[in-house]
């Protein structure tokens, strides 16, 4: 049988949401006696403050719900900066042992003192260490309800410790999805040392920046003032905004009774005009406001994606610049500096080699003139030698021309890499998007935004239908009463909002979730390394071979030129001949030295080029590997990508909460004989289904 609503609803009573806020926020502010705390629109009067008084470090306050008269004790968590902060830290450690810390005993004593002064305490609460204190009190006093937020565990062997397998119906713990303390306690197998029911709530953000408020459930600034949100991004940049993180906002409660909707169905209520109106009011305020907030988070994500899309050319050119810079500095002597341009170092070296070759050829021709024209008196006493200038230098020039052609081929390959292969990094073997990561996110969020609009419109229509049904029920009731009293007919009712079928469109995108980017990066890095290596390495290997030919020919030329350096004298020349010979020999040696100097410079230059090319072969894979963080950022700005993850995690959390709320709405509207209520049930069920579909799509952008 449905319960009479009057017996169940007292909106003045303290809810779990109220206790969570008192435990995670207000007690840490150390309010003094007689201060009025406003919590979720209710006034709580501080009846007793017990801060920085107990040497054990136990801090607590007692408050009274002014409207309902209920008394509550709220324990503070670790207060390292308090008068006895060191004792708090010691207690935190002692919770891992089997002893009963003094602070737990003092917490129980404080409850007893407060009950002597004020009568029965309805409930206790706390966060972190304060949660452990509250739960210890709850274990010791089963008439007291304990409601905690992210509590620390109780010692395993302490007096009054948690009994294995025992259900503590008077204890409820709300565990934040990203709370490190409880995640750690569970990871080390100590999660069962938190007594009572444990319910996950979806507050906070999945970021190291949220470690503190993910645990306490609230943000307090340096002045101790409550800040209900965390700022995301940088002011003035796309995606700048806030995410609301207060824990109590994520404790989902019945819109009729205020009772938390965890651990099974809520009790049936009596549906009448008043309770239907309560549903209508909740749709207009709580539900649509929360959905609008989630839509804001999605909007910030869309802004970030749009900015990345607009900056495609900048991102592309950044990679080109980094790659070109890395390539140009691949060897320390600057061989590849400005490689794409006519005045590049490599081109200048080639021009210099041509000039050196001209100088060597001229010097060798001059040397040949001397060798061809010795003094007449010496002709019968020496052997004439000359250098085959044409053969030697024709070969060197041919090698040099061939080298230039291959350098041009290398430059073309570098140009192809810069213009095409780097652009392929963004495509990754698909033709649908020129900017694959951004394009897929953009396409996915088009579905999300369209579906979200359908869902909010459906919820809005549902709210209108609920309100109109309430009006119709009241009108019919009055009309029937009037008809009975006045013996008149029953008047009609106004038209009620018709039901529109809203079907969520499935998104074929982001099926690999936010891992999309890292998977794309791994793939394109491998493809880029292999593709560019296959393009450039063979050309550089060919360059080395051609440089080696020039190097060998240059060394051979040195041997040939050196071979004419020593002129041998034969027979029995006289003194005059000897004098002439000495002068002639010195002249030959001088000409040889003139020819060898530019030749040796050429050979050293060629050797340096070969060394540089060999270093290219060694260093190129490292150059590509070093591009990884730049390509990663170019595919999608790291901070922007992460902020999308953060925003969609927050949006997903709200949709999880709303589904829990609508699960109760669907339940309360089920199994009624009135056809109007049946229709509302069907619509609410459709809303919940659509929320589930939408949540899955949004969660893709919140999951790595």
Order of alpha helices (4+ residues) and beta strands (2+ residues): alpha-beta-beta-beta-beta-alpha-alpha-beta-alpha-beta-beta-alpha-beta-alpha-beta-beta-beta-beta-alpha-alpha-alpha-alpha-alpha-alpha-alpha-alpha-alpha-alpha-alpha-alpha
